[in-house]
Amino acid sequence: MSQEKVNRYKEEKANRKQLLAKEKRHKFFMKICGGVIALALVCWLGYSVYDMATRPDTSDIAINTTALDDYLGGLEEQQ
């Protein structure tokens, strides 16, 4: 059992440089992916806010102008 531990330790020590490089690449890749995802979310949120702010008003408003027409008609009759 002890010899197995010694052999395993020697193997890990021999490959330590490669393992550390692999972990470093993995951490770097995760940081890049996280940054890209965060940037995509911020851009999407900004575009959504911009789109809502610049969207033209498409609501229809119905106005009853009979009172105004009657008033203007009365003014024309007086003149």
C-alpha positions in Angstrom: 0.0 0.0 0.0 2.8 2.4 0.9 4.7 1.7 -2.3 1.5 2.4 -4.3 1.2 5.8 -2.6 4.9 6.6 -3.4 4.4 5.6 -7.0 1.2 7.6 -7.4 3.0 10.7 -5.8 5.9 10.3 -8.2 3.5 10.1 -11.2 1.6 13.2 -10.0 4.9 15.0 -9.5 6.1 14.1 -13.0 2.8 15.3 -14.5 2.3 18.3 -12.2 3.4 20.9 -14.8 1.0 19.6 -17.4 -1.9 19.4 -14.8 -1.3 23.0 -13.7 -1.2 24.2 -17.3 -4.4 22.3 -18.1 -6.1 23.8 -15.0 -4.9 27.3 -16.0 -6.3 26.9 -19.5 -9.6 25.6 -18.1 -9.9 28.6 -15.7 -9.0 31.0 -18.6 -11.6 29.4 -20.8 -14.2 29.7 -18.1 -13.5 33.4 -17.6 -13.7 34.1 -21.3 -17.0 32.2 -21.6 -18.4 34.0 -18.5 -17.4 37.3 -20.0 -19.0 36.6 -23.3 -22.2 35.5 -21.7 -22.3 38.6 -19.4 -21.6 40.8 -22.4 -24.4 39.1 -24.4 -26.8 39.7 -21.5 -25.9 43.3 -21.2 -26.2 43.9 -24.9 -29.6 42.1 -25.0 -30.9 44.2 -22.1 -29.6 47.4 -23.6 -31.2 46.6 -27.0 -34.5 45.8 -25.4 -34.6 49.1 -23.5 -33.6 51.0 -26.6 -36.2 49.2 -28.7 -39.0 50.0 -26.1 -37.9 53.6 -25.9 -37.8 54.3 -29.6 -40.9 52.2 -30.5 -43.5 54.4 -32.2 -46.9 54.9 -30.5 -49.4 52.7 -32.4 -52.4 53.2 -30.2 -55.6 54.5 -31.8 -57.4 57.3 -30.0 -61.1 58.0 -30.7 -62.2 61.6 -30.1 -65.7 62.9 -30.2 -65.6 66.3 -31.9 -69.3 67.0 -32.1 -69.1 69.7 -29.4 -66.2 71.4 -31.2 -68.0 71.2 -34.6 -71.2 72.7 -33.0 -69.1 75.6 -31.5 -67.3 76.4 -34.7 -70.5 76.2 -36.6 -72.1 78.7 -34.2 -69.2 81.0 -34.7 -69.5 80.9 -38.5 -73.3 81.7 -38.3 -72.6 84.8 -36.1 -70.2 86.3 -38.7 
